Amino acid sequence: MLENIGGTKIILKDSELLRRQNRNREYMMSLKSENLLLNYNLEAGRYTAPFHPNGIHGGWEAQTCQLRGHFLGHWLSAAAMHFVSTGDQEIKAKADVIVHELALCQEENGGKWVGSIPEKYLDWIAKGKEVWAPQYTLHKTLMGLADMYELTANQEALLVVSRFADWFLEWSAGFSRQQFDDILDVETGGILEVWVQLYQLTKESKYKILMERYYRARLFDTLLAGKDVLTNMHANTTIPEVLGCARAYEVTGEQKWRDIVEAYWRQAVTTRGQYATGGQTSGEIWTPKQELAARLGDKNQEHCVVYNMLRLADFLFRWTKDASYADYREMGIYNGLMAQAYWKHNGTNGIAYDKPQEGLLSYFLPLRAGAKKGWGSETQDFFCCHGTLVQANAAWEQGIFFQERRDVYLCQYFDVDATFEVEGETVRFLLNKDTLTGSFHLSSDSAGKQNIHENTAKYPRQPDCITQVVEIQTENEVEFTLHVRVPWWVKGAAKISINGKEEISVTEKTVFYPISRIWKKGDNIRITLPRGISTWPLPDKPNTQAFLYGPVLLAGLCENEPRLDAQGLSAEELLTHDNEREWGSWKETFQTVNQANNFRFIPLYDIGYEAYTVYFPIINEG
C-alpha cells in the first residue's frame, strides 16, 4: 500500500501555498487560549468571573450554541499537523498547554468527561429529544487529543483521550443494538475514525469494541447493497463516517470496510456527477444523480465536504494507484480549498478600495449566476468549516508524493524540497516550476535587476503549459521508478525529458507514466503539460457550460447569466488571453470573443467580493 509522504520530509517552496500556510498559522496563534478553552472551563466549573473575557468567541462557539467547543478539537489537530509540517515549537507549546488545561477540566469533571457540553445532551439523543449533534462536537475533542498524541507524542493527550473513551465505553454499553442504531442516526462526526485511530495506536480492546458499536449498519449495509442512500442526504454527516471505514480497512485489513468506502465513492462521485469545481452538494446535501442544473444556488460546495472528500480520495489512491483520484484532489485544491479560504486581493497602487482586501473563509461556494462569496469572520462565526479551514491549510505538502518501496508517485505539481528513503538510500527531490518568463521582476517593489534569458524571446506570449523540473540528489546510485502524473486536462501530448534528452511523448490522460532507471546525483526530469481552455457542461443541461484553464475553474465577472454566441466556434474558442502578463508573471486571465459585450474571466480562487458567474448557456456552437 502506498504511503503518503509529508511532514518534516518535505519543505514547502510554493509561494502561494506558503502564504496560505503562514496566514493560517497567524490566524491560529491570534486566537487566545482562554477563549478557545472557555466552554470547557465553564463545563468543568473552572471559570467563574462575573464578566465575559476579552474577545469572547461567538457564532457556533457561543455559550448559547449546542455545538460550542467544537472548534478547539480542529485547532489541536491543525496545530499538530503544522508542527509536523514545519517543526514550529511555538504552536506546539501553545497546543501542549491547551492539552494540559483539558486534563485539569477532566479532573474537575470526575476523571473521564472532558466535553465542552454537558453529558445530558447524549442522554437526550437516547430519549429522542432534539439536540444539535453532540457526538459531532465531542468527536472534535477526541480527534484533537488523538492527533496530538499521534503526531507530536504528547503523552498527556493520550491519557486524557483514553479516559474520555472510557466514558463512551460505559455509556454505549447501556443500549440494545436497535437503540444504539437510533442514536447513530444523529450526526456522530468522525467518531468512528477516532476509535480506529486509537486502536491502531494502542491495540487496546476497548477501542475495537467501540468500533463495532459505532458501525452504522443502516448506512453501511445499504451502501453495500448498491442502493442510492445519498440523494438529498446531508453530505458531511456521512463522509466522516466513511473516513472511519477507510481507516478501519487499513488497520484491520477487513474487506467489508473497503467495500463500504468504494461503494460510497461510486454513489457520491462516479455515478452522481460533479460541478466544474470538482465538488458537489447544494445546501449541504447530495444532488440527485446527474441532475445538477436545478441545484445551482448560493449554498453549493460546503468547505467541509471538499476537505473530507479529498481525504477520502487519498485513501482510495493509496489502495488503487488510480490517477483519477489525484486528478480529483487537484481540482479540489484549486477550486475548493484555495477558492474558499484565505483570499487576498492583488491591488493596484493608488486605487482606494471600498471592500475588504482579505477573506478568511467562504462556508459555501455559490455557483448560481451573479453569485457572491460570503466571507466568515475570525471570531464571531466559527462554522464547522472554520475547523476544516485550519486543518486544510496546516500541511499543504501532504499528497504531493506517495511511495511504495521502489515506486515513487509524483501526484501534484507544486514547488517542494522533499527528502525520503528509497530502498535504504536517502533521495532528495527538488521540484521547481519553470515559469518560462525569463524574468524574476515580480512587482513594482521587487529588485530591479535585469537579467538576460532566452525565455524572454522564446515565449513572447503566454506559453499555455505547466513545466515542472524535478532534480534528483542522492549520494549513491539508486534504482527506482518515478511515476509522473499526466492529468485529465492536458491538451495534446505531455512531454517528459530526462537530463535534457530522451524526450518522451505521452498522449494518454489521467495516467501515471513510469520512468524506471538507476538514478544518480544531478539527474533531472523536465515535465511539460500543455494546457488550454476546457469546458465542463452540466450533465442535465449540456449546452450550459463552465470554462477551466488546466485544472483551474474560471469565473466570468458579470452579475447575470449572459448567453454566449459561439457563431460556429467551439466553446473552447470563446475565451482568449487578457492581460496575460504582469512583470515576470504569466496571468491566468481571459475575456470572451465575438460577443456583443465582451467581459473578463479570472480564476475562481482570485474572486473576493465581486459578483461572478460560472455556468453559461452557449448557442450556435460549432
Secondary structure, 3 states (H helix, E strand, C coil): CCEEECHHHEEECCHHHHHHHHHHHHHHHHCCHHHHCHHHHHHCCCCCCCCCCCCCCCHHHCCCCCCCCHHHHHHHHHHHHHHHHHCCHHHHHHHHHHHHHHHHHHHHCCCCCCCCCCCHHHHHHHHCCCCCCHHHHHHHHHHHHHHHHHHHCCHHHHHHHHHHHHHHHHHHCCCCHHHHHHHHCCCCCCHHHHHHHHHHHHCCHHHHHHHHHCCCHHHHHHHHCCCCCCECCEHHHHHHHHHHHHHHHHHHCCHHHHHHHHHHHHHHHHCCCCCCCCCCCECCEECCCCCCHHHCCCCECCHHHHHHHHHHHHHHHHHHCCHHHHHHHHHHHHHHHCCCEEEECCCCCCCCCCCCCEEEEECCCCCCCCECCCECCCCCCCCHHHHHHHHHCCCCCCCCEEEECCEEEECCCCCEEEEEEECCEEEEEEEEECCCCCCCCCCCCCCCCCCCCHHHHHCCCCCCEEEEEEEEEECCCEEEEEEEEECCCCCCCEEEEECCEEEEEECCCCEEEEEEEEECCCCEEEEEEECCEEEEEECCEEEEEEEEECCEEEEECCCCCCCEECCCCCHHHHEEECCCEECCEECCCEEECCCCCCCEEEEHHHCCCCCEECCEEEECCC
